Amino acid sequence: MRNASHIYALTTLLLLAAFVFAGCGGDSDQRVFQNVSERVSWGSNNRVAFASFGGNGLLYTYTINDTGGNLVLLTLSDDDADLVDEGGRQPSFSPDATRIAISSRRGQTPAIYLIDSTRGDRDAITRVTPDGDTGADTQPSFHPNGDQIVFTTTRTAGNADIHIIGTDGAGNTPVIATAAEEQWGVVSPNGNMLAYQSDAAGQTDIWVKDISGLGGAGYDPTDPGTNLTAGTPFRNAAPAWAPDGTKIAFHSNRNGDFDIFMMNADGTGQVAVTGDPRSDGYPVFSPGGDRMAITRDREIWTVPAEPWVDWQGDAEDRSEQLTRRF
């Protein structure tokens, strides 16, 4: 049973700390102090959803304006040591930005849940995938139709596969299921292609597969599709589609540290988008497609969705920092 005093005490402390630290930068500085984890989600409501580590070491889901500021905590906690990841991680906005899918441990193992994008789990939270004794369901990503969610699961074979499920919990179907580790699946804007990362070729690469026949008799989830970054002995991971479906962004360490790269949907024209000496990862496009939100050393930044060579001379003016790490 939830302990109300724990809920409101924790909420107050987290929000007060964010307010105090943000104030240190001056009245015009909207950047809040948060230790951001993995991928963020940029909604059509001009909000960015993200997971951040609280003072207790657990992850909580927040949103902020896509220009920074107006921090909102969406997931609370009853401070139960058995629910080691209760707050939630890896948020994904629905296309209409009214809901957010998260992975959270509120039972035996992590599962996919839905929360309201403004009220969070204060009123209700909906479990999408079932609980289980083993494995985990993580990395949710909304299908463009808004009625389905792609996610990574280790419940079936022990290794990571990619499934799709209805937001009502119906129709749990394997999309990619091979002996390799498949993660971070995202569906193209037209709903016909899946981009994901896989180590099937010996290192982590970006793959795409035509899923227009998913659910039909001829669809084979053991067919991995096409490797777009083959032949590079580097880590290429966490793909994201541009809103028009013509580009795919991802992070790679091919230039030494991790930077953001972009390529055409067929794998041609691979170019660096960032060249910062820090670690850049987990890109997502803005709804308009002209910018990307990235996770840079546990901070959220937005950068132009352009080749690095075209904007590096104006990097200070054209990149925006939305959060600061502790």
N, C-alpha and C positions, 0 to 999 in steps of 0.2 A: 504494500500500500504506500502511496506517495506521501512523503512528509512535507507538508506545505511550508513549514519554516525553512527546511533545507532548500526547497525550490526558490523561494523568494529571496533568501539570503544570498544564494549563489548568483541568481540573476542580477541582484542589486550590485554585488561586488564586481561582477564582470563588466557590467555597463558603466559603473562609476569609474573603474580603472581605465576603460577605453576613453571615457570623457576627459578624465584628468590628463592622461598622456597626450591625447589629441590637442588639448589646450596648450600644451607646452610649445607647440609650433606657432602660436599666434592665432588671432581670431579668424584669419583667412585660411588657415591650414586645416583642411578637412581630413587629413590622414590619421587613421586610428591605429593603435598598436595591436597587432594580431600576428600570431605565428601560423601562417596559412599552410594547409596540407593539400598537396596534389592539385587536381584540376578544379577550376572554378566553372561557373555557368553564367552566361550573359543573357539575360532575359529580354523579351520584347517590351517589357515594362521599364526599361532603362535601369534595371537593378542587376547587381552581380551577386550571385550566391556562392558561398565558400564555406569550407570547414576549417576550424582553427582550434589549436590546443588551448584548453583552459588551464588555470593554475593547478588543477588536480591531475593534469596529464591526460585528461580525456578530451575527445573531439566534440565540438559543438557546431551547429550550422547557423550561419548568419547571412544577412544580405546588407549591401550598402548601395548607394547611388553609383552609377557607372562613371561619375566624376569624383567619387569619394564622399565620405560623410554619410550621415543619417544611418548609423549602424542599428540593426535590429537583430536580436537574438531569437531564433526560431525554435530551438530545441532546448528543453529544460532537462533537469536530472533530479532523481530522488536520492542521489548519492549512494546508490546501491553498488557495493563492491563486486557483486556477481554480474552486473550489467556493465561490462568493462568498456563498452563503446556506445553507451546508450544515446548520447547526443546526436550521432549521425555524421556521416562523411560522404564525400563524392556526390554533391548535389547536382541535379539536372532539372532545369526549368521545363515545364510543359510548353508547347508552342504558343499558347495563349497567356503564359506566365501566371496562371492562377494556382498552379500546383508545383511542387518540387518533389522529385523522387530522390531518396537517400538510401544509403546502406547503413543499417544500424543493428546493434545487438540488443534486442529487447526480449530475448528468449534464450535458448541454448546456444545458437550460432547466429552470425550476421545474416540478415534477410533484407529484402527490398521493401521500403515503406513509402507512402505518399503523405505529404503534409500540405497544408494551405500555405501559399507563398507570402502571406501577410501576417497570419496568426500563428503559423507553425503548428506545433503539437499542443498548444494551449487548449483548443477545443476538441480536436480529434486527430488521430493518426490511423492510417489504413495500411494493414499488412498486405502486400501484393504477393510475395512468394512465401511458401509455407516454412515453418520452423523445422529443424531436424537435429539429429544427434551429431552429425558430422558434416564437414564441408561448410561452405559459405556462399552467399549470393552478394556480389559487390558490383561497383562500377556501373550504376544504372545510367541509361541514356534514352531519353524520349524518342520514339519514332515520330516523324513529321506529322503523322495522322492524329497524334495526341491520344490515341486509344491503346497504344502498346509501348512497352519498354524493353529495350535490349539491355542485357546485363551479363556479367561474368559469373559462372558458377563452378564450384568444385564438388558438387554433391553427387554427380553422376558417375564419373570415372576417377575422381581423385585429383586429376589435373584440371587446369582451367579451360573451360569451354565457354562458348557464347550462345546464349539462349534468348528467346523473345517470349514475352508474356503479355496478356491483356492487363490493363490497369485494374480490372476486376478480378485478377488472379486466374483467369481462364486461359487455356491454350498454351501452356508452357511447352515450347518447341525448340529443339536444337537448331541453331543456325550454322555454327561451325563446331565440329566435334571431331578432333583428330588426336593423335598421341602427343602433339605439341602443346605448348602453353599459349592459348589465345586470350587476349585481354583488350580492354578499352574499345569495344565495338561501338561504332557510330553509323547511323543510316544516312544516306545521302538525302538532300532535300526533296528529290522526286520519289524517294522510297524504294528505288530499284537496286541500289548498291550498298554494300556494307564495307567500311574501312575498319581495319583493326590491326593490332600488333601481334606478331607470332614469332616464336623461335624455331620454326620448322626447318629453316635453312642453316641452323647452327648458331646464328646470332639473331638478335631481335630486329625484325624488319616490319615495314608497313605493307600490308596485303589488302587487296580489294576482291570482293566477290559479288557476282550478280545474284541477287536474292529475289528477283521478280517472280520466280517460280516457287518460292517458299510455301510449303504446305501441299504442293502438288506431288503426284506420284514419281515424277522424274527428278525431283530435287534431292541432292546428295550432300548431307552435312559433313561428310568426310572429305569432300573436295575442297581444298583450301582456297582456290581461286588463283589470283595472280600476285606475285611478289613485285612490288613497285620499287623497292630499294635494294634489289639483289646485287651482289658483287661488291658490297662495301663492308669491310670487317669492323663495323661500328654498330652502336646501338641506335636504332631509329624507332621511335615509340610515340604513343599517345596521339593518334591522328585526329584531325578535326576538319569537317567540311566547310567550305565557304558557302554562304547563303545561296549563291547561284549554282552551286554544284560543280564548278569548273576547276576549283583548286582544293588541295588538301594540305593542311599545315601539320607539322609534327616537330618533335624535338630530337636532336641528334648530337653526338659527341664527335662527329667527324672532323671538326676543326680544333679539337683539344678538349675544351670544356663544353658543357651542353649549351646549345643555342637553338633558336627556332628556325626552322626551314619551311619552305613552301614549294609545292610542285603542282603541275597540271594533274588532272584526275587520272590520266593514263601513265603517270610516273615521269613524264618528260619535264624538262625545264626546272630542275631542282636548284633552288637558290637559298642563300641564307637571308633570314629576315632580321636577326639580331646578331651583334658581334660583341656584346658586353662581356667583360672578363668574368662576371659572375655566372652562376648556373641558371639558365633559362629553361623552362619546361612547361608542358601541359597547355599548349595554346588553344584558345577558342576564339572564333570570329565574333565581332559585334553583329547585331541584327542587320545593319546596313552593309557589312562586309568590308568597310574601309579600315577597320582597326582590329587588333587582337588583344585579348586579355591573356596575360601569361603569369606564371608563378616564378618569381625570381628570388632565389634564396629565402623562401618562406614569406615573400611579400607579393602583393598584387600590383602589377604594372599594366598599362595599356600602351601599345606601340602601333605604328602604321603597318597595315598589311601590304607592305611593299618590300622589294629587295633592299637589303642592308646598304648596298653600295649607293642607292638613290637617296637615302635619308641619314646616313651616318654623320654627315657634316652638321646636321641640325638635331642630333640625337637628344641633346639636353632640352630643347624646346618642344620636340615632337613626341617624346615619351612622357607618360604621366604615372606617378606613383600614387596608388590609392590607399595602401596600408604600409605600416612599418612593423618590422619584427621587433620583439623584445630584445 
